[in-house]
């Protein structure tokens, strides 16, 4: 289980289990809103401005309107780095939980 001593080297799965493993869907959405200021999704070449308010695709899952991949900023995002995310194009592929072994 992720803790302060091992956080830098822990996997996404360990961090997710420690932080969000027992959260409800509503709590996860609230948590995503707390880190929205770190999210790079709206600046991404793949993002389509369509009034979609649920960004943080790595947490909330893929977009219902984005289908074409035009470039990805996920690897540069502070959320990806902090949570040890190892995938990309969450907006078209799904959340980190959906892409992981959880």
BELSULRA-V989720 format. One record per residue. N is the residue number from 1. RES is the residue in three letters. SS is DSSP state (alpha for helix, beta for strand, coil for the rest). PHI is phi in whole degrees, -180 to 180 (NA if undefined). BURIAL is # if it has 9 or more other C-alpha atoms within 8 Angstrom, else .. Layout:
n: [N N]
res: [RES RES]
ss: [SS SS]
phi: [PHI PHI]
burial: [BURIAL BURIAL]
This chain:
n: [1 2 3 4 5 6 7 8 9 10 11 12 13 14 15 16 17 18 19 20 21 22 23 24 25 26 27 28 29 30 31 32 33 34 35 36 37 38 39 40 41 42 43 44 45 46 47 48 49 50 51 52 53 54 55 56 57 58 59 60 61 62 63 64 65 66 67 68 69 70 71 72 73 74 75 76 77 78 79 80 81 82 83 84 85 86 87 88 89 90 91 92 93 94 95 96 97 98 99 100 101 102]
res: [UNK UNK UNK UNK UNK UNK UNK UNK UNK UNK UNK UNK UNK UNK UNK UNK UNK UNK UNK UNK UNK UNK UNK UNK UNK UNK UNK UNK UNK UNK UNK UNK UNK UNK UNK UNK UNK UNK UNK UNK UNK UNK UNK UNK UNK UNK UNK UNK UNK UNK UNK UNK UNK UNK UNK UNK UNK UNK UNK UNK UNK UNK UNK UNK UNK UNK UNK UNK UNK UNK UNK UNK UNK UNK UNK UNK UNK UNK UNK UNK UNK UNK UNK UNK UNK UNK UNK UNK UNK UNK UNK UNK UNK UNK UNK UNK UNK UNK UNK UNK UNK UNK]
ss: [coil coil coil coil coil coil coil coil coil coil coil alpha alpha alpha alpha alpha alpha alpha alpha coil coil coil coil coil alpha alpha alpha alpha alpha alpha alpha alpha alpha alpha coil alpha alpha alpha coil coil alpha alpha alpha coil coil coil coil coil coil coil coil coil coil coil coil coil alpha alpha alpha alpha coil coil coil coil coil coil coil coil coil coil coil coil coil alpha alpha alpha coil alpha alpha alpha alpha alpha coil coil coil coil coil coil coil alpha alpha alpha alpha coil coil alpha alpha alpha alpha coil coil coil]
phi: [NA -66 -146 -60 -73 -112 -53 -62 -108 -71 -76 -56 -59 -67 -65 -62 -60 -69 -94 -127 -55 -109 -78 -76 -59 -64 -67 -65 -64 -63 -62 -62 -64 -70 -108 -55 -66 -90 -68 -98 -53 -70 -98 -75 -60 -79 -63 -113 -72 -143 83 -66 -97 -90 -87 48 -58 -62 -102 -93 105 -69 -74 -85 -121 -91 -130 -99 -92 -120 133 -140 -103 -52 -68 -95 -78 -62 -65 -59 -67 -64 -95 57 -74 -124 -115 -148 50 -61 -65 -114 -105 119 -70 -60 -63 -65 -89 -93 -92 -77]
burial: [. # . . . . # . . # # # # # # # # # . . . . . . . . . # # . . # . . # # . . # # # . . # . # # . . . . . . . # # # # # # # # . . . # . . . . . # # # # . # . # # # . # # # . . . # # # # # # # # . # # . . .]
